[in-house]
Amino acid sequence: MKIGVFLLPSAQSADPAIVAKRAEELGFASFWVPEHPILPVHCSSGYPGTPDGSIPRQVGIIADPFVALSRAAAVTATIQLGTGVCLVPERNPLLLAKEVASLDYYSGGRFIFGIGAGWLKEETEIMGGDFAHRWGQTRDAILAMKELWTKEESEYHGRFYNFPAVRSFPKPATKPHPPVLLGGSSKHVFRRIVEWGDGWLPTGVPLEAIKRGRAMLDELATKARRDPASLTIIAFGQPGQFTKAEEIQALENAGISHATIWLRRTKPEEVLGELEELAKRVVG
C-alpha cells in the first residue's frame, strides 16, 4: 500500500523541499500540493470543504504548485510528486504542457498530474476560464497537451484551443506522458476518465462510494475496450482521513493501492513531527 502526504505550501509553511525530503526518508510514497493562483476578495461561491461554505484563509495563500514540486524534486530521488489538483481551465495548455513535461523530465518520471476544473466561479473567470463549460475546456486542454507531449511536431484544433504545428520540448520522461488523474465525484467523472484520463482522485469520498466508483470504471473501461487495470484510483484524504492503520487496511481490502493524508500542521516546527507520527501509524 502506497501512502502519500498532502501539504498546503505557502510563505508561512515549512519549505516543501524539507517536507518532501523527510517524507521520502520515512517511507511515504508520494508528495502532493494544491493550486489556487488567486482568491477573489468578493465571491459568492461556497467552499466544498466547510459546513457553511466559508473559504479558509490558507486557500488564498498557496504557493505555485510547480515551483513547490520542483523544490521537492531537487532534493528527493524516489517519492512521486503530484498536483492535488491543478486547475486546468485557469492555465494556457501550451505553457502547462511544458511545465508538466519539464517537471516530469527533471524528476526522472515521478510526476502524477492530478487535475480538476475548479469550484470557485469567480477565480476561474478572472483567470480566463469558461466556468459553465469548464470540464469541456479541461478535456480540450488535456487532448492538446497529449499532442504536445507525444509528437515532435504537434497541432490541435478544438473548441477552446486551436494552434498550428509547433514544437514543444522537453518531452516527459514518463511515456507516453504522466498519468492524468481526475478529481471530482459527479456522475460524469467516470465517463471522462475512461475517455481521456488515466485514473480517479476521489476526495473525501466514503469507502463504499470508492468501491462503487471502481466497479463503474471497470464496467465503462471494458465497454470502451480499455484495460480496467490501466485506470488508477488514489484515495485523496481530507483532514483527519486515512490517518489510522485500520482505515488504510480497509482501503487495501477494497483493492485501493494508494492513498494520501492531508498534513494538518504546516509550520516548520510542527510538520516534521506530524510526519513522524503518521509514519509510525500507517507506513508499513
N, C-alpha and C positions, 0 to 999 in steps of 0.2 A: 504494500500500500504506500503510495506516494503522498506526502504531506507537504503543503506549501504554506507560505505566510504572506499576508497582505498588509502593506504599510501605506499610510497617508503621509507622503513626504512633503515637507514644507520647510520654510525658513526657521520654524520652531521645533521641528522634529529632529531626531537623530539622522545623521547622514546615511542615505540608502546604501552607500558603499560599505559602511561599517556594519549595518544591519544584515545585508545580504552575505557578507563575508562570514559573519558569525553564524548565520542560519545554515550556510553550507557546512561549516565546521561541525555543527550539531546534528547534521544528517537530514535537514529539510531538503526537499526535492525541488522546490520552486519558490520564486520571489515575485510578488505582484504589486503593481501600483495602479491607481485610477487616473482619470482625466476629467478636469473641468477647467478649461482655459480662462474663463471669466465667471463671475457671479453677478448677474444684473442686480442693481440696487433695488429696483422695483420690479416685482414679478408676482404673478398670480398662480403659477404652477406649484403644486404641492410636492414635497419631498416624500418619496415612497418608503423611506426608512424610518419615519417617525409617526406616532399615532395621530398627531394633529397636523401633519404635513409641513411643519416648520423646518426650514433648511438650517442644518448646523453650520456654525461659523467655519469649521475646518474644510467644508466643501469649497469655500471660496478662496482658500489659500494654498491649494495643491500645486506642487511644482510640476513642470512639464514631464510627462511620463518617459519620453525617450531620452531626455537628459538624465533623469534619475536612473533608468535602467542601464544607460551607458556607464554611469559611475559604478553600478553594481557589477556589470560585465567585466570591467577593467581589473577588479580585484578578486574575481572568482574564476573557477575552472569548469565546474560541472553543474551547478544549480541552474535550472531553467528560469527564464525571465519572461514575465507575462504582463500584458496590459489588461486590467480588470475594471473598466473596459475603456478602449479607445473609442471616442465619439466620431465615427467616420464621417457623418454628414457635415461636420464642422471643419473638415480639412480638405485641402486640394489633393486629389488622389495621385497626381504625378509627384508631388513633394512627399506625400505619405508613403508611397511605394518606395521611394529612395531611402527614407528614414528606416522603414521596416527592413529593407534589404541590407542596409549598412549595419544596423544593429545585429541582424542575424549573421552577417558575414564576419564581423569583428568578434562576435561571441562564439564563433565556431558552431553555429546552427542551434543555439539554445533558446531562440525566441518563440513564444506562443502568442499569437495575435488574437487576444480576446477583444471582441468588438460589440458595440451597441449603437443604437440610433438616437439615444437620449430621451430624457423625460422632461427636461426644462425648456419649454417652448421659447421663452424669451432669449435664452442663451443660444439655442440652435439658430434662431432667426438673426440675431446680432452677428453670429459667425458665418452667415451666408447660407445656412441650410434651409431646406423646404420642410418645415415641421410636419405638415399634413401628409407629405409623401416621403418621409424620412427613411422608411425601410426600402422603398423603391430606389431612392438616391443611394442608400448604402449598397444595395445589390449592384447598381451600376458602377459604383466606385470599386467594389471588390473585383468585379469582372474586368474592369480596366486595369487594375493593379496586377491581376494574374497575367495579363498580356505583357505588362512591363517587366514582371519578374522572370518570365519564361522564354522570351523571344529576344533575339539580337536586335531586331527592328520591330517595333510594336505600334499599333494604332488601335483606336477604339472609337466607335460611333454608336452612342447610346442616347437615351432621352436626356440625361442630366450632364453627361460628359462626352465630349466629342473632340478628338485630336487626330492629326495626321501622323504618318510614320515618324517615330522618334527613337532615339537610343537612350537607354537608361541603365546605368551601372553604379555600383557593383550589383551582381545578381546575388540572391540569398545563398547561403551555404546549404540550407535545407532544400532538398529537391522534391517536388518541383517548386515548392515555396513553403514558408512557415505555415503551420496549421491555423486555420481561421475558425475560431470558436465563437458562436453567437450567444450573447446573453439574452435574457427575456423569457417570458413564460406564456406568451399569448398563444392562441390556437394555431397561429400561422408559423411559429418558430420552427417546428419540426419539418414542415414542408420546405422552408427556406434552407435549413441545414442540409437536407438531402439534395436540394437543387444546386446550391453553390457554396456550402460550408463544409467544415470538417468535424464539427462537434458542437456540444452544448455546454454553456456555463450556467447551470441553474443557480440562482442567487436567492438564498433564504427560502428555498423550496423544501417542503417536508419530504421525508424519505419515501413515503408512498407515492407522492407525485413524481419524484425522480424515477421510481420504478416504472410508473405508467409512461413516463417520457421515454425511457429506454425501450419499452415494448413498442411504442409508437414509432420511434426512429427505426427500429429493426423492421417493422412492417413496411414503412414507406420506402426504406432503402431497398428492401427485397423487390418491391414492385417496380422500383426505378432501376433495377439491375445493378445496384451498388452494394458492395460488401458491407453489411452492417458493422462488422468488426473494425472497419476503417473510420467509423464515427466515434469520437471520443466524448466522454462525459467527465467533466471536472466539477465536483460539487463545491460551489463557491460560498463559503461560510459568511454569515453576518456576525456582528459582535456577539460573542458568547457561544456561538455554534461550533460544533466539532472539536471542542476542547477537552473532551473526556474520551478515555480509551473505549468505553462501550459504544459511543457514537461512531467512532471510527470503525469498530468491529461490525456494527450494523450496516454501514456503508459497504464495507468489504463483502459482507454476506449477500448484499444486494447486487454484487457484481461491479461496484464502483471502485476504480483503482487509484483515484487521485482526488484529493480534497484540499481546500485551503482554509486557513484560520486567520481571522481578522485580528491584527495586533491592536489591542485597546490602549496600550501605553505607547506613546511615540517620543517622549522626552528622552534625550540621550542617556540620562542617568537611570532610566527605568526600563527601557525597551529590551535591553540585553538580558536583564533579569527575567522578564516575561518569556523571552525566547527559551531560556534555560529551563524554566518551569514547564513550559509546553513540551519541550523535547523529552523531559523525563516521563511525561504522561502519555504522549501519543506517538513518538518516533520509535519505531522498532529497531 
